[in-house]
């Protein structure tokens, strides 16, 4: 079964054709990231204009790369949220038009659930239930996942998402946008124990808070400007990733789960992967990360999860709109 996936939740315009939920035939992405760099973050109006200008080319390119005509798809899956309203509406409008004109089923896909699915787009996927983690520019969430559409929220950020914290610290240090890759790279050259930054779970729950450590980094830089940036990056990163790893382990132990799945842009972080691989060996649980090209926003995860939802009987009416 061939599913055309469309993803426009933020600054990537993406389309993909996936067969039977796991076989990626194409994965085309056009990013507007370079247009946002000078602003230090995503500007919704710029992202939306990029989607509107590129959606047709991206969809056609995805079909061409997959070697099929648009009439050969069996259904179209599209991200309906969460995300930027204008950006989402571009993809939704395109998906609606394709669905209506071809009389093909339309399937709405949750962006965060798709990130979790990106790590299990494999034939030997983990059995349900498992603990799922989304760590990205806009979200930090822990789920108990009991089915392809059965997600129970266990923990969430009460302020900044992990990706936002990286971006803000990067801005404080003058490292540019986005902050995740550059901080990860510099941290490898620094001492993670050089500075004692503190980041803890919220009141003993599985929730997260990252605004405090961002402020701590700011005050430290203002007062100790001579400290090497590599050490600041390493110390900051160690603190924020440690609390994510700790909450993830707590969730596994609380629900007696033996499989852990992580997705989202920050799941590409090399230090976090090292942390969880060490914990998996020590505590004997299965660990699933997406391949690096599926960590950031993409349409393969949307098409893949769309297939699973369709097989469960999901069909979406043409009056859907964006969910923030």
Phi, psi and omega in degrees: 000130184258124178244128172269122179254143179229129182228120178217042186284335183220251186250005175252127171265117189223146174216147184208149171246124181234134179260126174055031171083348184224335185269103183278114179270334176201153179208090186255130182226132172241114185259144175259016185308317184298332181284342183263345188306316185291344178265352178073019180173173183284128174262114186306319182296321179292316179298317182295318179297320178298317178301312183299324182282337190241350187301317181297315181296321182291315179297313179297321178295323179293317178295319180296316180295327178283346179075031180228161171270158184297333180289348181275348179290151180264337179195163177238127179250140183218143174290125177251000177152172351284162181168195177281130188303307182298320179295312180300318184297330178297311179293319180297317180298318178296315180296319177300316182297317179294315180299314183292314185290327182263354184057044178253148180299145176251134182231118176277136184234133176285129184300319183287320177297325178294323177299319177296317182296331182301335181274349182239024175281057182224158181291324179262059181288156179294150174281151174283150358274161171214164175270127180246138181235131172247120177232112186211187180297330184245353187214148169220102187222141174250135181232151161263116186254116183247002177183171183297339177230025181238091183241121175254122181289124180256325182204147183215165174278139179267355178213249180289146168282164182300319180295324177295321178298316177301314182297320182289321177294321177299320179294318178302321183272359179071034184261354177091184183235141356282160187272333186305303183297319184289322178292319178300317181293314181292327182299330179296338181261358185250177179259113182291348180256009184292324183230137182268080172275144182246134176213119185232162173296156184279112174050041177073008178270190174262014177277164183236155171216126183238000181290326182294317182290328175299315179294323179298320178296317179301311181295323180295315181295321179293328183264338184227058188298343184275350180296140181299138179297328179299320180290322177296314180299314182295318182290318177298310183298318181299320182292314184286323179287329179297318181290327177293316179297317181297315179296323179296317178295319178302318180295317178300316182288320182298319184259005177054051181257146182244014177224135180233131184234130179235142177214172183104165186304321183284348176292349175280350184299126186293323181291320179296321178297320177298314180303310185287328176294321177296315179295322180296320178293317184288321186257358175061062171228159180277140185237132182229121173240151175288156167300155187302327182284354177248008179285315178282175182301132180206165182264349178297318179294328179289314178295320181297311179291326177302320177299314181298318180293320179298319179294336176275359177100008182286132172216139186248137178288159183284358180264015179294155175222181185286144173250123181287000000 
